[in-house]
Amino acid sequence: MKLVQITVGIVATILTLVILLVVGLGEPNRMAAEEASQKGKSIEEGALLFGEYCKPCHGPQAKGIQGLCPPLNDQYFFNGRLKEVGYPGSLRDYIRSTISGGRLVSTRPNLYAGAMPPWAQDFGGPLRPDQIDNITDYLLNFEKTAGQEMGMPTPTPPPNDPVARGKAIVLGKGTCGGCHKIEGTSAAGAVGPELTKIGSTAATRVPGKTAEEYIHESIVNPSAFVVPGFPDNIMPKTFGQALTADELNDVVAYLSTLK
């Protein structure tokens, strides 16, 4: 009887060791698959966040907007940017720190007029650390294909309605939707004051100025009228140059309708 018990114990021990060996051999593959799955989820979340907060300045698929903000989906960003700015760390650290703290002055003002507000909650922005990591993963995911065409849609002609044109600029080239909340249109807003009813409030802020005059001056000279609770110099002072006179008039026409 004891011999049977010993034999069963030995067999059970051997089976346990075999099972542990099989599981152990497969663990690296399982961990790699889990890591890849988590990275994929992070990239997907980063793509959504980029579309909401970064796309208005850096363009669809991070291709950049000429004269405003540079592309992040190109070979130079991965191969030359760190050397240009003299950054000693990794590209991941550079992306995270830039998103977190922003860039109030363009490093290439002769090419890009747009500055960048801080986006991390630690600096007064709307994004948590994990969300900044998501956007970082999304941008780093472009490295193998950076600069290649990715099926960009053919641009449609601008509408004839100045209000419609202005709205398109606000959500695109003008980048307003990236920093200002406009109810039903843009979900941002932690960086700059809300514009949902700017067409009404603008007419009451400075005696003697119409809503259109106030909005126009606020765009071309952001320091002229600083809304209480928001710091000066958070908004780039280059929109007067980045936008043509017609584009600026269209933006004013659109914002004046928000009441």
NUFIPA-328244 format. One record per residue (C-alpha): residue number from 0; x, y, z. Coordinates in Angstrom, 1 decimal. Each point is the difference from the previous one (the first is absolute). Example, Ala and Ser with C-alpha at 12.3 -4.5 7.8 and 13.67 -1.06 7.14 Angstrom:
<pt 0,<12.3,-4.5,7.8>> <pt 1,<1.4,3.4,-0.7>> 
END
This chain:
<pt 0,<0.0,0.0,0.0>> <pt 1,<2.8,2.4,0.9>> <pt 2,<1.8,-0.8,-3.3>> <pt 3,<-3.2,0.9,-1.9>> <pt 4,<-0.3,3.3,1.9>> <pt 5,<3.7,0.8,-0.7>> <pt 6,<-0.4,-0.9,-3.6>> <pt 7,<-3.1,2.2,-0.4>> <pt 8,<1.8,2.8,1.8>> <pt 9,<3.0,-0.2,-2.3>> <pt 10,<-2.2,-0.1,-3.1>> <pt 11,<-2.0,3.0,1.2>> <pt 12,<3.2,1.9,0.7>> <pt 13,<1.3,-0.8,-3.4>> <pt 14,<-3.3,1.1,-1.7>> <pt 15,<0.1,3.2,2.0>> <pt 16,<3.5,0.7,-1.1>> <pt 17,<-0.9,-0.7,-3.6>> <pt 18,<-2.9,2.3,0.2>> <pt 19,<2.1,2.7,1.5>> <pt 20,<2.6,-0.5,-2.6>> <pt 21,<-2.5,0.3,-2.8>> <pt 22,<-1.6,3.1,1.5>> <pt 23,<3.4,1.5,0.6>> <pt 24,<1.1,-0.6,-3.6>> <pt 25,<-3.1,1.7,-1.3>> <pt 26,<0.1,2.9,2.4>> <pt 27,<2.3,2.2,-2.1>> <pt 28,<-2.3,-0.3,-3.0>> <pt 29,<-3.0,0.7,2.2>> <pt 30,<1.6,3.0,1.6>> <pt 31,<1.1,1.3,-3.5>> <pt 32,<-3.5,-0.4,-1.3>> <pt 33,<-1.5,1.8,3.0>> <pt 34,<2.5,2.8,-0.4>> <pt 35,<-0.8,0.4,-3.6>> <pt 36,<-3.7,0.0,0.8>> <pt 37,<0.4,2.7,2.6>> <pt 38,<2.2,2.1,-2.4>> <pt 39,<-2.6,-0.4,-2.7>> <pt 40,<-2.7,1.3,2.4>> <pt 41,<2.2,2.9,1.0>> <pt 42,<0.6,1.0,-3.6>> <pt 43,<-3.8,-0.2,-0.8>> <pt 44,<-0.7,2.2,3.0>> <pt 45,<2.8,2.4,-1.0>> <pt 46,<-1.5,0.3,-3.5>> <pt 47,<-3.3,1.1,1.4>> <pt 48,<1.7,2.5,2.4>> <pt 49,<2.2,1.3,-2.8>> <pt 50,<-3.1,0.5,-2.2>> <pt 51,<-1.7,2.0,2.8>> <pt 52,<2.9,2.1,1.3>> <pt 53,<2.9,0.0,-2.5>> <pt 54,<-1.5,-0.4,-3.4>> <pt 55,<-1.1,3.7,-0.3>> <pt 56,<3.6,1.1,0.2>> <pt 57,<2.0,-2.9,-1.4>> <pt 58,<-2.4,-1.2,-2.6>> <pt 59,<-1.7,-3.3,-0.8>> <pt 60,<2.3,-3.0,0.6>> <pt 61,<2.6,2.5,1.5>> <pt 62,<1.0,1.2,-3.5>> <pt 63,<0.3,3.6,1.2>> <pt 64,<-1.6,3.3,-1.2>> <pt 65,<2.1,2.1,-2.3>> <pt 66,<1.1,3.2,1.7>> <pt 67,<-1.6,-0.9,3.3>> <pt 68,<1.3,-3.2,1.6>> <pt 69,<2.5,-2.6,-1.2>> <pt 70,<-0.7,-3.6,-1.0>> <pt 71,<0.7,-2.6,2.6>> <pt 72,<-0.5,-2.9,-2.5>> <pt 73,<3.2,0.5,-2.1>> <pt 74,<3.5,-1.3,0.0>> <pt 75,<1.6,3.2,1.2>> <pt 76,<-2.0,-0.2,3.2>> <pt 77,<1.4,-3.4,0.8>> <pt 78,<3.5,0.5,-1.4>> <pt 79,<0.9,3.6,0.4>> <pt 80,<-2.2,1.8,2.5>> <pt 81,<1.8,-0.9,3.2>> <pt 82,<3.3,1.1,-1.5>> <pt 83,<-1.5,3.3,-1.2>> <pt 84,<-1.2,1.0,3.4>> <pt 85,<2.9,-1.5,1.9>> <pt 86,<-2.1,-2.4,2.1>> <pt 87,<2.1,-2.6,1.8>> <pt 88,<-2.7,-2.5,0.9>> <pt 89,<-2.1,-2.4,-2.0>> <pt 90,<-2.6,1.0,-2.6>> <pt 91,<-2.7,-1.4,2.3>> <pt 92,<1.1,2.3,2.9>> <pt 93,<0.1,2.9,-2.4>> <pt 94,<-3.5,-0.6,-1.3>> <pt 95,<-1.4,-0.4,3.5>> <pt 96,<1.7,3.1,1.4>> <pt 97,<-1.1,2.1,-3.0>> <pt 98,<-3.6,-1.1,0.3>> <pt 99,<0.0,0.5,3.7>> <pt 100,<1.6,3.4,0.2>> <pt 101,<-0.8,1.4,-3.4>> <pt 102,<2.1,2.4,-2.0>> <pt 103,<-0.9,3.6,0.3>> <pt 104,<2.6,1.1,-2.6>> <pt 105,<0.5,-1.8,-3.4>> <pt 106,<3.5,-1.4,-0.4>> <pt 107,<-0.3,0.6,-3.8>> <pt 108,<-1.9,3.3,-0.3>> <pt 109,<1.1,0.5,-3.6>> <pt 110,<-1.9,-3.2,-0.9>> <pt 111,<-2.8,-0.4,2.7>> <pt 112,<-1.8,2.8,1.7>> <pt 113,<-2.0,-2.1,2.5>> <pt 114,<1.0,-0.3,3.7>> <pt 115,<-1.3,-2.9,2.1>> <pt 116,<-1.8,0.2,3.3>> <pt 117,<0.7,-2.4,2.9>> <pt 118,<-2.3,-3.0,0.0>> <pt 119,<0.9,-1.8,3.2>> <pt 120,<-2.2,0.4,3.1>> <pt 121,<3.2,0.9,2.0>> <pt 122,<0.4,3.0,-2.3>> <pt 123,<-3.7,1.0,-0.1>> <pt 124,<-0.9,-2.0,-3.0>> <pt 125,<-2.8,-2.7,-0.3>> <pt 126,<2.0,-3.2,-0.5>> <pt 127,<1.0,-2.6,2.5>> <pt 128,<3.4,-1.7,0.0>> <pt 129,<-1.4,-3.2,-1.6>> <pt 130,<-1.7,2.0,-2.7>> <pt 131,<3.3,1.7,-0.8>> <pt 132,<1.6,-3.4,-0.2>> <pt 133,<-2.8,-1.1,-2.4>> <pt 134,<0.7,2.9,-2.4>> <pt 135,<3.8,-0.7,0.3>> <pt 136,<-0.6,-3.6,-1.0>> <pt 137,<-2.1,1.1,-2.9>> <pt 138,<2.6,2.4,-1.4>> <pt 139,<2.9,-2.5,0.5>> <pt 140,<-2.1,-2.6,-1.9>> <pt 141,<0.7,2.1,-3.2>> <pt 142,<3.7,-0.7,0.1>> <pt 143,<0.1,-2.8,-2.6>> <pt 144,<-2.3,1.7,-2.4>> <pt 145,<0.8,3.7,0.7>> <pt 146,<-0.3,2.2,-3.1>> <pt 147,<-1.8,-2.6,-2.1>> <pt 148,<-3.4,0.9,-1.6>> <pt 149,<-2.9,-1.4,2.0>> <pt 150,<-3.0,0.5,-2.2>> <pt 151,<-0.8,3.6,0.9>> <pt 152,<-3.4,1.0,-1.3>> <pt 153,<-0.3,2.5,-2.8>> <pt 154,<-0.7,3.5,1.4>> <pt 155,<-3.4,1.4,-0.8>> <pt 156,<-0.5,3.5,-1.3>> <pt 157,<-0.8,2.6,2.8>> <pt 158,<-3.6,0.8,0.4>> <pt 159,<-1.4,3.3,-1.2>> <pt 160,<-1.5,0.9,3.4>> <pt 161,<2.6,2.0,2.1>> <pt 162,<-1.5,-1.4,3.2>> <pt 163,<0.6,-3.6,-1.2>> <pt 164,<3.5,0.9,-1.2>> <pt 165,<0.7,1.6,3.3>> <pt 166,<-1.1,-3.1,1.9>> <pt 167,<2.2,-2.2,-2.2>> <pt 168,<3.0,2.3,0.8>> <pt 169,<-0.8,0.0,3.7>> <pt 170,<0.0,-3.8,0.1>> <pt 171,<2.9,-0.4,-2.4>> <pt 172,<2.7,2.6,-1.0>> <pt 173,<-1.0,2.4,2.7>> <pt 174,<0.4,-2.7,2.7>> <pt 175,<-2.5,1.8,2.3>> <pt 176,<-1.8,-3.3,0.7>> <pt 177,<3.1,-1.5,1.5>> <pt 178,<0.1,2.4,2.9>> <pt 179,<-3.5,1.5,0.3>> <pt 180,<-3.3,-1.8,0.8>> <pt 181,<-2.8,0.6,-2.4>> <pt 182,<-3.1,-1.9,1.1>> <pt 183,<-1.1,-2.5,-2.6>> <pt 184,<3.2,0.6,-2.0>> <pt 185,<3.1,-0.3,2.0>> <pt 186,<0.5,-1.8,3.3>> <pt 187,<3.3,1.8,1.0>> <pt 188,<0.0,3.0,2.3>> <pt 189,<2.3,-0.5,2.9>> <pt 190,<2.7,2.1,-1.7>> <pt 191,<-1.9,3.0,-1.2>> <pt 192,<-3.4,1.6,0.9>> <pt 193,<-3.2,-1.5,-1.3>> <pt 194,<-1.3,1.5,-3.3>> <pt 195,<-3.4,-1.6,0.0>> <pt 196,<-1.8,3.4,0.4>> <pt 197,<2.8,2.3,-1.0>> <pt 198,<-2.2,1.8,-2.5>> <pt 199,<-2.1,1.3,2.9>> <pt 200,<2.6,0.5,2.7>> <pt 201,<2.5,1.7,-2.3>> <pt 202,<-2.3,3.0,-0.5>> <pt 203,<0.0,0.6,3.8>> <pt 204,<3.6,-0.3,0.9>> <pt 205,<1.5,3.3,-1.2>> <pt 206,<-2.2,3.1,-0.1>> <pt 207,<-0.2,1.5,-3.4>> <pt 208,<1.1,-3.1,-1.9>> <pt 209,<-2.3,-2.2,-2.0>> <pt 210,<0.2,-3.8,0.3>> <pt 211,<1.7,-0.2,-3.4>> <pt 212,<2.6,2.6,1.0>> <pt 213,<0.7,-1.7,3.3>> <pt 214,<0.3,-3.4,-1.6>> <pt 215,<2.3,1.3,-2.8>> <pt 216,<2.3,1.8,2.4>> <pt 217,<0.1,-3.0,2.3>> <pt 218,<1.2,-2.2,-2.9>> <pt 219,<2.7,2.3,-1.4>> <pt 220,<1.1,1.4,3.4>> <pt 221,<-0.9,-2.6,2.8>> <pt 222,<1.6,2.2,2.7>> <pt 223,<-2.5,2.9,-0.7>> <pt 224,<-2.8,-1.6,2.0>> <pt 225,<1.0,-2.8,2.4>> <pt 226,<-3.0,-1.9,1.5>> <pt 227,<0.2,-0.2,3.8>> <pt 228,<1.2,-3.4,1.1>> <pt 229,<2.2,-0.6,-3.0>> <pt 230,<3.6,1.0,-0.3>> <pt 231,<1.3,2.3,-2.7>> <pt 232,<2.3,-1.3,-2.7>> <pt 233,<-1.7,-3.4,-0.1>> <pt 234,<-1.4,0.8,-3.4>> <pt 235,<2.4,0.4,-3.0>> <pt 236,<0.2,3.5,-1.3>> <pt 237,<0.6,-1.1,-3.5>> <pt 238,<-3.5,-0.6,-1.3>> <pt 239,<0.0,3.4,-1.6>> <pt 240,<2.8,-1.3,-2.2>> <pt 241,<-1.0,-3.6,-0.3>> <pt 242,<-3.6,0.9,-1.2>> <pt 243,<-0.7,2.1,-3.0>> <pt 244,<-2.2,3.1,0.3>> <pt 245,<-2.9,-2.0,-1.6>> <pt 246,<0.5,-3.0,2.3>> <pt 247,<0.1,2.3,3.1>> <pt 248,<-3.3,1.7,-1.1>> <pt 249,<-1.5,-3.5,-0.4>> <pt 250,<1.1,-1.1,3.4>> <pt 251,<-1.5,3.2,1.5>> <pt 252,<-3.2,-0.5,-1.9>> <pt 253,<-0.4,-3.6,1.4>> <pt 254,<0.9,0.8,3.6>> <pt 255,<-2.4,3.0,0.0>> <pt 256,<-2.9,-2.5,-0.6>> <pt 257,<0.8,-1.9,3.2>> <pt 258,<-2.7,1.2,2.4>> 
END
